[in-house]
Amino acid sequence: MDENQIGKAVNPTLIIFAGMPGSGKTTLARLTARHISVPLFAKDRVQRVLRDHNLADASTGDGYYIILDMADEQLSLGLSAILDATFPLDHFRTVASEIAARHQANFCAIYCTCSDDAMWRDRMHNRVQYVPGWKPVGWDDVQRMRDYYQPWNDNALTVDSVHPPEVNFPKVLAYLQAAAPRVYQPVQPIPERGK
């Protein structure tokens, strides 16, 4: 399949860009959305609107529910969607996977990280502000998030943002071309419902 046809594939794809703040996920998500003409739903942008209209605090998970619902709508129409959020825990990852499965869609996750803390910390101070009126979290928040951020294991392509976007982006496109229906395998076992 031609890379420009990924968004118009017979089998729609739910594409997730995840990772801690400042890991390069938004840059890659935006490059991908523009390149393959697929709508991008960013949790920070949704959360900012909720905050601005006094519908939710900036630190709630409400933005996840909204972007997942918007992805559900796109997939129900046979269209692909891209989600941009930290996705630190199994719960929302599993929900995303279940949404894709319900629509017989491909599930494709890209986990962004940075293996050089000095570069990462510097990036946190100088990064592009993609969401107007939204104050991104700082390096202290990254350090705190490390304590609970669950690994993606084999559920995602891992890209290291010590490499520039022009190196990582072709890896992302190749991964998307090989996308298939898959089920997210949680790090923590899911308790049986009703127990």
N, C-alpha and C positions, 0 to 999 in steps of 0.2 A: 504494500500500500504506500502510495506517495505521502510524504510527511505532511503535505498541505491538505490531505484528505482525512487526517485523523479525526477532526471534529465532525466530519460528515460520514463517518464509518457506519456500515450497516449495524454494527454492534456499538452502541454509545459507550463512552468511557467516563468514569468518575476519576478525576486526577486530583490527588492531594499533594500539596507542598507543605511539609511540616518541618519543625525544628525550633530550637530555642530562639529568642529574640536576637537579631543581628547575625543570624547564621546564613543569610543570603537567600532565604526562601522566597521572599516577595519579589526580589529582582528576577529570579528565575521563573516564578509564576507569571509575572507580567510579560516577560519575553516570550514564554510559551503561549500565553493567551493571544498575544498579538500575532505570533507566527502561524498558529493553527486556527485562528478565528473562533475561539471557544470562550464563552462567558466566564469571567473570573469573579468569585465571591470571596471577599476578604473579611475575616472576622473583625479585625480592628476597625474597619470602615463601618460595619454594621453596629458594632459596640459604641462607636462615637455618636452615631445617630440616636441610638437608644439613650445614651447619656444626655445628649443635647436636648432631648425632649422629655427628660425626667421619667423615662420608662424603665430604666435599669441603671444600676451603678456601673461604673467603668470596669470593675473587677469581676463582674458576674460571668457565668458561662452562657448567658442568654444568646449571645451572638452565634454560638455554635449551633443552637437549635434552629436559628433562622437560616444560616448558610446551608445547613444540611437539608432543611425544607426546600430551599430554592434549588438545590442540586436534585432533590427528589422530583421536583416539577420538571426540570430540564430532561432528566432521564426518562420520565413518563412520556415525554414528547418524542423520544428517540434521539435526543440531542446529548452531547457531552457537556461536562461542566468541570471547572477547576475550582478547588477550595484552597485558600491560603490562611493558615492558622498554625499555632504552635502544636496542637494535638499532643499534649504531654502524657495523656493517660489512655489506657485501653478503651475506656467506655465510648468516647466519641469516635474512635477509630473503628470499633466494632459496629457502631450504628451506621457509619458511612459504608462499611463493607456490606452490611445487611440491606441498605438502600440499593446499592449497586446490584446485589444478587436478586432482589425483588423485581428489578427491571431487566434481568438477564444482561446487565452491562458489564463491561470490563472494569476492574478495580486496579488502579495504578497509583502507588504512593511513592513520593520522592522525599527522602529525609535529608535535610541540609544541616551540616555541622561545620565547625571550624576547628582544626586540630592545633592551631597556634593561638594560645590565649592572648598573647600581646597584640597580635593582629586583630583578633576578635574584639578586645577591649577598645582598641583604637577605632575600629569600625563602629562600635556602639556610640562613640562621641561624634562621629562625622558622617553618619549614614543619611541617606536621602529620606526626607519626610514625605511618604506617598499619600498619607491621609491628612488632609488639612484639618487643623484644630485638634489633632490627637497627639498627646505627648507620649512617645514610646518609652518603654521601661528602660532602666539602666543596667549597668554591669552587676550591681548588687542583686538585682532580680534574677539575672542569669545564674549567679552563684547559688542563690536560694533554690531556683528551679532544678538545678543539677541534683538536688537531694531527692526529688520525686519524679523526675522525667523518666518514663519507662522506655526501655530500648525498643527499637522497631524490629530487630533481628532480621529474619529473611522476608519480612513483610513489605520491604521498601528498597528502592535503590538509594544508596547512601552517596551523597556528593559532598566533597570537602571544599569549602569556600576559600581555602588558602589558594586554590586555583581560581583564576578569573572566570566570569560568566562565559566568555568565548570558548573556554576549555570545557566547562561543565555542561553548557547548553547542548552540544551535540550528543553527549551521553544521555541527557534527558530525552531528546528526540528519538534516539535509538531505542531507549527503554519503552517509550510510548508506542513505537511501531510494533513492539513485541507484546503489547498489553493483551491480557486475556482475563476472562472471569476468574476471580480468585476470592478466597475467604480470608479475612484477617485472622491470624492465629494469636490470641491474646497472650501476653506475658504472664498475667495472673489468671488462674482458672476462673471461669465464670460460674458463680453459684447457680445451682438449679433453681428455676423459678418456683415460687411457692414454698421454699424452705427457709 
